[in-house]
C-alpha cells in the first residue's frame, strides 16, 4: 500500500510565478522556432518533407540544449 506524507510544504507565490514564467518561455523557445522553420519552408518551397525534416531537426537540437537554456532563463529571472 502506498502511503503519502501528510506534511504539506508551503510554497511562496513568487516561486510559483517564476516557475510558470520560466516554463512558458522554455516552451516557446523549444516549439516556436522549429514551427516557424517548418511553415516557412513549406510555404516557400511547397515541400512538406524537407520542412518536416528541418523542423524536427531544429526541435531536437534545441531539446539537447534545453537544460542549458533552462539554467540561463533561471539566471535571468533571478
BELPE-V635513 format. One line per field, one symbol per residue. burial: + if it has 9 or more other C-alpha atoms within 8 Angstrom, else -. A space follows every 50 residues. Layout:
# BELPE-V635513
burial->???
This chain:
# BELPE-V635513
burial->---------------+-+---+---+---++-++++++++++----+--+ ++-++++++--+---+--++--++----
